[in-house]
């Protein structure tokens, strides 16, 4: 039986691991071929390890194991020329572009906003909002020219709806992408291209599963563990869970990319276990 995305091609930024890899695998399971890129190196001021070339190769392996095609490139979302080349090359090889998951992002935390350095602020804003704009800017002309419509899903965050102290740059960027999403929904609607934003709570990836984050939530402990962190993080949610898994976000993106969501645009979709309701 054909998958829900059979015959389509999806672009994913932040492809190498975490949510990006999950989105690639999940869309490949539904029949899509994949174009994607990732910086594959650490970014200064980010308090956890960055993705690697080996991570990107593993994503390629997993997609190809599903008998789908994939064009994966090392590129920094902050560099429009690199992003455009990655997208153009992918479309040239795979023949079309129907779906965009503007997923690449970084997370910094733990410093009052008035004490955040210019470098930290700029890295977050340039990746989490300008990088999203670059991704859509490179992709939209291909989608418009093809005339097939399509879906663009921008990964924001629960922090795009509800603020948290000492997460100023991230919260600012994730609020900003909602404005970008709404504007794009109006501009691209005439081409039958739908644009929505995704708002997860914490997702079980390296972005939150790291020692500095454990310490942020459990400052009372000298060396808190993941289990210690989970106790505190679970209290944020209305549902009885610690965090959500990457596939929970991937399922939402597949839905938005499918014909089932053909009239959904300009919408903020929460996958937050009730975090923003509390």
N, C-alpha and C positions, 0 to 999 in steps of 0.2 A: 504494500500500500504506500502511495506517495506521501511524503512528509508535508507538513504545513508550509514549509519554505522551499519546496522542490523547485529547482530551476532558478533560484535567486542567488545573488551574491551579496555578502555582508562585509562591511568595513568595520574593524574594531581597533580602537586605539588602546594602548596599554595591554597588548596581546599576550605578553610573555608568561604571565602567571595570574593567580588570584581570580578576580572576577573576569578579567579579559579572557583568560584561558577557558574558564567555565562557559562564557558566552559563545566562544568559538566552537567548543565541543557540542554544546546544546543545540546551536543553530545547524551545525553539521549533521547532528542526529536527525534534524527535521528536513535535511536535504539541501541546505545552502552550502555554497563554496565560500571561501573566506579570503579577504584581504586584511592585512593587519600590520601594525608597527608598534615598536616599543623602544625606549631609549636604551635599555639593557646596560645601564651603568648607574652608580649611585649619584644622587643629587645632594650637593652641599646643603646642610641644615636639616635634612630629613633624618629623624632619629632611629630609623630602622634600615635594614639592608635592602638595597635596590635589586631589581630583577637583573638577570644575567643572560648572556648569549645562550647558555645551556638551557635556561628556562624557556627561551623562545624556541629552541630546537625541540624541546619536549612538547610544546604546544603543537608544533608542526607535526610531530610524530603522532600525537593523539588524533588530530583531525584526519591525517592521511590513513590512519587505521580504520576510520569510518568510511573509507573509499571516497573522500571528498577532496577537492583541490584546494590548495592554500598558497598564497603569496605573502610571505612574511619578510619584513624589512626592519633593520635597525634605524630608527629615526626618532628625533626629539619633538614632541608636540609643540614646543616653544619655537621651533624653526619651521616657518611656513614653507620655505623652498624644499626642505627635506620631506615634509608631510605631503606636499603636492606631488613630488616625484614618486613617493611610495604609492599614493593613490592612483596617479596616472599609469604607472607601470602595472599595478594590479588590475586596473580596468582593461588595459591593453591585452593582458594575458588571459583574463577570464571573461572579457567581452561585455560586461555590464556592471551596474551597481544599483541595488535596490534598497539596501538596509544600511544604516549607520548606527553604530554604538559608540558614542563619544564617551569613552570610559576612563581614559588615562587621568590619573590624579595622584596627588601626594598629600600627606597629612602631617602637620606639625602641631604641637600642643604643649601645654604646661607653662607658658610664659604669659603674664599679663600683657594685653595688647599694646599698652604704651611703652613696654620694654622690649617688644619684638624688634629685631634688627631689620634694616632695610633689605639685606640679602635674603633673610628668611621670608619676609613679606613678599618680595618680588618673585622669589621662586614659586611660592604657592599661587599667587595671582597669575603669573605667567603660564603656569602649567594648568591650573584648574579652571581658568576662565578663558585666557587667550588661547590656550591649547585646544579647548573645545571649539572656539571660533575658527581656528586654523583648520581643524578637522572638517567642520561643516563647509567652510569656504572652499576647501579642496574637493569635497565630494559633491556638493550641490550642483555645480555645472554639468557633471556627468549625468546626474539624475534628471535634471531639467531637459537636457538635450535628448535623452532616450525617450522621454515622454511616457514612462511606465509607472509614474507615481512612486511611492515608496514610504519608508518609515525612518525617522531619525529619533533615536532615544538618547537623551543626554543624562549622564549619571550625575545627579546632584547628591543630596544626602538628607537625612533627617535634620542635619545642621543647616540645611537650606530653608527650613521652616521654623526651627526652634533653636535658639542660641544656647551655647554652653560657655561658661567662663574659661579663659585661658586658651581658647581655640579661635582667636579673632580672625586671622588671615583666612583660615579654612572656611569659617562660617560666612565671612564676607564673600568669598568666591562662590560658595555653594548657593547663597542667596542670589548672587548676580546671574548665575546661569538660568534661573527661572525667568528673568527678564529677557535674556537672549532667546530662550525657548519660545516664549510667547510671541516675541517679534518675528522669529522665523516661522512660526505656525501661520501667522498672518501673511507673510511674504511668499511662502512656498505653497500655501493652500491652493492657489489657482493651478498649480502643477500637480495637484493630487498627492503632494508630499506632506505627510503628517509628522508633526514634531511634538514630542512629549518629554517630560523629565521624570526620572526615577529617583526615589528618595528612600534609600535603605537606612536602617539603623546600623550599628556595627556589624560588619560581615567577618566571618571567621577566616581572615587572611592575615598576611604579615603586617598589614596596615594597623591592626589593633592587637594582634597576638605577638607582642614584643615586650621586653623588659621595661623600657621607659613608660609604656602605657600601664603596665601592671603597677608600677610605683606611683603613677598619677592617681590611680584609684585606691591604692592601699598605702598611703604615706606613713601609716602607723607601723608598717613592717619594714625591716631592714632589707629583706630579699624576697619580695612577694612572688608567688608562683602564678601560673595560669589559673589554677583552681582558686587561689585567693582573689584574683582579679574577677573571675566569673561571678563570685558571690556579690560583689559590689555592682557589677555591670548589669546583672539580672534585675536589680531593683529599678532600673530605668524603664522597664517594660510592663505593659498591662498583661501581656501573655506570659505564661511561665516558660521563658527561654532565656538563655544567656545572650546569644547573638544569633543572627541568621546565617545561612550558608550561601556560598556563591551561586549555587544552582537555583536558589529561591529568587535571586535577582535575574538570572538567566531566563527563568520561566516567564517572568514579566516581560522581558525584552522580546522573547519569541512571540508572546501573545500580541504585543503592540505591533510587531512586524507582520503578523498574519492577517488574513482577510477578516478574521473575527473582530478586529479592531479598526475596521475600515473607516469608521466615522469618529474615531477618537483622536483629537488633536488639541494642542494647547493646554494639556492636562498635567497635573502633578500626581504621579502614582506613588503612594507610600507603601513600602514593604518594611515596616518599622516595628512590628510586634506591639503596636500601641504606644510607642515612645512619645510621639508628638501629641497624643491624647492626654498624657499625664501632666 
